[in-house]
Amino acid sequence: MAAGYALLMGLVIAFVEWALNSLGSSFATSVMLTQLVSLGLTLAGFMLLHLLGARPDWSVRPLASARFPAGY
């Protein structure tokens, strides 16, 4: 899932940079907005993975041990 999200994020960032450059924005504005979009998408991805991991039926079950019997 993380690899697919990274690929999607790269495509979105490339599109944003292309759009800003085609509109004639300055280099500093293009870099700043691209970095802000990248930061926002990264934080959204962390939040998505955190929410998916918080669901007990979607996370990886621990291996059986003395503390956790099989099938925990």
MOJO-V872514 format. One line per field, one symbol per residue. phi: phi as a letter, one per 30 degrees, with the letter a starting at -180 (. if undefined). A space follows every 10 residues. Layout:
BEGIN
phi->???
END
This chain:
BEGIN
phi->.ddddddddd dddddddddd dddidddddd dddddddddd dddddddddd dddddddccd ddddbddcde id
END
